[in-house]
Amino acid sequence: MLKEILIQGAEIEQILPDLAFLRITIFCDFPYLYDGRVDYEYQYLQRYVNHPKAMVFALYDADKMVGATTAMPLADESQEIIEPFVTQHWPLSAGFYFGESLLLPKYRGQGWGHRFFDERERYALQDNSIDYTCFCAVERPINHRLRPTDYSSNDAFWLKRGYEKQLQLQCQMCWKDIAEEHETAKILTFWTKHWK
């Protein structure tokens, strides 16, 4: 039987091992191709534990985390995330950033993608000062050698949710692909939805 939990801030510490494992498992697939390390994951995810307004909505099947999604105020995100908004003069205090959206293949196609957005949006909009929600996605070339022949992007789904791709809002992040020897910079483009 599936169980849902929504936790925030310091309480997130208790599910860090599950969240780290899920991130490594999901993000190794195209388009992220992330060669994850547990030690880095714990360091990265600590941002949620340390922020009282950060949230995780997680899905468990018995005692196994099978899906999770995260969010926190944009103004308190990493420099890579906020820099494009500063450059384009978007008010950081009016934004809420959506991080991971993770779901094991067995549980896809059952409406959880929409549920993850619903939960994050509901959570973000508890703050009346929030004008927009946002997230970013990695850009990969059409002819990437590790692109599966049956790969389909989430663009249509995001558009259906009311998000717009903002080509003027892009950032760079570095990680090691599963097919690489060293970390390389990747370009990520932001999607935004205005609420006012």
Backbone hydrogen bonds, N-H to C=O, Kabsch-Sander energy under -0.5 kcal/mol:
donor,donor_aa,acceptor,acceptor_aa,energy
3,K,60,Y,-2.8
5,I,58,A,-2.2
7,I,56,V,-2.4
9,G,51,H,-0.5
9,G,54,A,-1.7
11,E,8,Q,-1.5
12,I,9,G,-2.1
13,E,10,A,-1.5
14,Q,11,E,-1.3
15,I,12,I,-1.7
16,L,13,E,-1.2
19,L,15,I,-2.6
20,A,16,L,-2.9
21,F,17,P,-2.1
22,L,18,D,-2.2
23,R,19,L,-2.4
24,I,20,A,-2.3
25,T,21,F,-2.2
26,I,22,L,-2.7
27,F,23,R,-2.6
28,C,24,I,-0.6
29,D,26,I,-1.6
32,Y,29,D,-1.0
33,L,29,D,-2.5
34,Y,27,F,-3.4
35,D,176,K,-2.7
36,G,34,Y,-1.3
41,E,37,R,-2.3
42,Y,38,V,-2.3
43,Q,39,D,-1.6
44,Y,40,Y,-3.1
45,L,41,E,-3.0
46,Q,42,Y,-0.9
47,R,44,Y,-1.3
48,Y,45,L,-1.5
49,V,45,L,-1.1
50,N,46,Q,-2.3
51,H,48,Y,-0.8
54,A,51,H,-1.6
55,M,71,A,-2.7
56,V,7,I,-2.7
57,F,69,T,-2.6
58,A,5,I,-2.8
58,A,56,V,-0.6
59,L,67,G,-3.2
60,Y,3,K,-3.1
61,D,64,K,-2.8
62,A,1,M,-1.4
62,A,60,Y,-0.6
64,K,61,D,-1.8
65,M,63,D,-0.5
66,V,59,L,-2.8
67,G,59,L,-1.5
68,A,102,L,-2.3
69,T,57,F,-1.9
70,T,100,E,-1.9
71,A,55,M,-1.7
72,M,97,Y,-2.2
74,L,95,G,-1.6
75,A,92,L,-0.6
75,A,95,G,-0.5
76,D,73,P,-1.4
77,E,74,L,-2.2
82,I,78,S,-2.2
83,E,79,Q,-2.2
85,F,82,I,-0.6
86,V,82,I,-2.1
87,T,83,E,-2.7
88,Q,84,P,-1.9
89,H,86,V,-1.4
90,W,85,F,-3.2
92,L,90,W,-0.6
94,A,91,P,-1.2
95,G,92,L,-1.9
96,F,132,Y,-1.6
97,Y,72,M,-2.6
98,F,134,C,-3.4
99,G,70,T,-1.5
99,G,97,Y,-0.6
102,L,68,A,-3.3
104,L,66,V,-2.6
107,Y,104,L,-2.1
108,R,105,P,-1.6
110,Q,107,Y,-0.6
115,R,111,G,-2.0
116,F,112,W,-2.8
117,F,113,G,-1.7
118,D,114,H,-2.8
119,E,115,R,-2.7
120,R,116,F,-2.2
121,E,117,F,-3.0
122,R,118,D,-2.5
123,Y,119,E,-2.1
124,A,120,R,-2.8
125,L,121,E,-2.5
126,Q,123,Y,-1.2
127,D,124,A,-1.6
128,N,126,Q,-0.7
130,I,127,D,-1.8
131,D,94,A,-2.9
132,Y,94,A,-2.2
133,T,193,K,-2.1
134,C,96,F,-2.1
135,F,191,W,-1.8
137,A,189,T,-2.2
139,E,187,I,-2.7
144,H,141,P,-1.8
147,R,144,H,-1.8
151,Y,148,P,-1.7
158,W,154,N,-2.6
159,L,155,D,-2.6
160,K,156,A,-2.1
161,R,157,F,-1.4
162,G,159,L,-1.7
163,Y,158,W,-2.3
164,E,192,T,-2.6
166,Q,190,F,-2.9
167,L,165,K,-0.8
169,L,166,Q,-2.1
170,Q,168,Q,-0.7
171,C,188,L,-2.4
173,M,186,K,-2.0
175,W,184,T,-1.6
177,D,175,W,-0.6
178,I,33,L,-2.0
180,E,177,D,-1.8
184,T,175,W,-2.0
186,K,173,M,-3.1
188,L,171,C,-2.7
189,T,137,A,-2.5
190,F,166,Q,-0.6
190,F,169,L,-2.5
191,W,135,F,-3.0
192,T,164,E,-2.3
193,K,133,T,-2.2
195,W,131,D,-3.3
196,K,131,D,-0.7
